[in-house]
Amino acid sequence: MVDYKLKRGQILVADPFMDESVFKRAAIYMCEHNKEGSLGFILNKQLDFAIQELVLDFPEFDSKVYYGGPVSTDTIHYIHTKGDILDNSIAIANGIYWGGDFAKLKLFIEKSLIQPNEIRFYLGYSGWEPDQIAQEIESGSWIVADTDPNYIFAKRWSVLWNKILEDAGGSKALIAKMNNPHFMMN
């Protein structure tokens, strides 16, 4: 059974005790969630590559690539705010789009119609079979949180996991404070 509490445009936040290194302290933006499965991108695991280092003939662009997840790590994906001009973009939520015409994307970047703060590139993605994510949420591996569009393009990606939980309030905020390295006592 699909967990309909989770919707595209929401964030999955890894449980603080999740040991799996790929998803440890991960914040995943969900771009698809339906009866066929779920797909999202890890927002807070920056790689040490610029996009033009991974894609031949890509224009010079001041944008790092993020690790989207362990599936299809030989593919590049992107989330952006330019769905109004980038054909074939998929609307996710709150003015955030996924994908679109790659040739036009490169042209728009060359013409400075897309700025680095309006797009984020991902190597690979995070994916789940039908009902798999519902089972993982039910078992406590993931916390579902609402998205602030600022999370998607956060400059301080290294503290995003804590920020999302703090913003959620209640016991989630307490979890964030307890798991904040600055909060921990030696």
N, C-alpha and C positions, 0 to 999 in steps of 0.2 A: 504494500500500500504506500502511495506517495505521501510524504509529509507536506500537506498544503499550508502549514504554518510558515514554511520557508517559501519565499517568493524571489523571483529574479529581482535584482537590485538591492537585496539585503546582503549582510555580511555574516560569514561564519567565523567565529573566533575560537581558536583551539583552546580546549580545556587546559588550565595551567599545569596539569600533571601529565599531559600527553608527552610521551617519550620519543615518539617517532620523529627523527631529526628533520625530515622533510617538512613536517607540519608543526613542529615545536614553535609555540608562540606565533602561529600564523594567523593572519587576518585575510580572509578570502572573499573577494567580491563575486557574488553569484550572478552570472550572465544568463544562465538557462537552468530551469528546474521544471521538469514535466514528467509524464509517464515513461518517456524514453530514457530518462536519466538526468544528471545534473552536471553543470560545467561552470567553473569559475577560475579566477586568477589570484594568486597570492600577491597581496599588495605590499608586503613589507620585507621582501627579500631581494635587495638590489644586487645585481651582478656588477662585475668590474669591466663592463663593455659598453661602448657607445653603439648606437644602432648601426652606424655606417661601418663599424668593424665587423658586423655580422651579415650585412646585406650589401652585396656588390652594387655599385652604381647608385648608392643612396646618397642624397645630398648631405653636405656638412650640416650637422644638427646637434645642438647641445642637449642630448637626452641619453641617459643611461637606460639599460635594459634590466628588467626585473625577471626573477625566476617565477614563472606562472604556475609551475607544478610539474609533477613527474611524468605526465603523459605527453607524448609527441614532442620531446625536447629538441627536435630538429625543425620546429615550426615557430614562426613569429606571429604574434597576435597584438592587437592594440585596442585600447579604450580611449575615448576622446570626447570632446564637447562639440565637435564640428559636424554633426549629423545633418545640419541644414545645408552644407555645401558638399559633403563627401558622399557621393552616390553609393547605394547598397549598404549603408550603415544600418545596424540593427539598434533600435531604441531600447534601452534597458530601463532606466528610470531617472527622473529629475534632471533631464538634459544631458545624460551620460549615454554614449553610444559605443558599440563594439564593431570593429572591423570596418569594411568599406572598400571602395575601389583603390587598390594599392598604387596603381600608376598615377591616379589623380592625387593621392596622398603625397607622393614624392614631388609632384608638380607644385602643389599648394605649399609644401615646405620650402621649395626653391624660391617661390614668390613671396615668402614670409606671411602667408595667409593662415598658417598654423604655427603656433608658438610652443616651445617646450612645456610650458605650464598647462597646455590644453590637451596633451596626449601622453600616454604612458605605454611603453612597449614591453611585451612579455615573451620569454622563451619558454615554450611548452604551456601546459594548462593543467588544472586539477579537474579530474572527472570521476563520476560515480555511476555505477549501473543503476537501473530502476530500483527504487526502494532502499538502496544501500545507504544513502545519506540519512534517510529517515531512521534507519536502525542505529546509525552512528550518533545521531542527535539524541535518540531515546536512551542510548547507553551512556550519555554524558560526555562524549568525546568533543562535541561542538556546542557552542553557545550561539544562538541566533540573535543578531543585533540589527537595528535599523541603520541605514547609511546616511551619513552626512556627505554631500558631494565633495567636501574638502578632504575626506579620507582618501579618495581615489588618487588625488594628485598631491598628497602630503609630502612636503619637503623633509620633514622629520620622520621618515619612514621607520626608523629604528625604535621609536617609542609609540608607534601607531597601535599596537596590540593593547598597551596600557590605556591609551587615550580612548579607544572605543569602549573598553570596559568601564572606565571612569564616567564617560558620557552616558552609559546605560543606567548608571545609578544603582542604588540598593546594594544587594549582596555582590553584584558584579563589580561595583566600584571598590568595595572592600577587597575583593580578589585582586584587582589591579594594584591597589596600594600595597598589599602584602607581597606581591610579585614584582614590585618595582625595585630594581637593584639599589636605588638611592634610599629606599625604605628599610632594606635589610640591615640588620645589625651584625657586626663581626664578632 
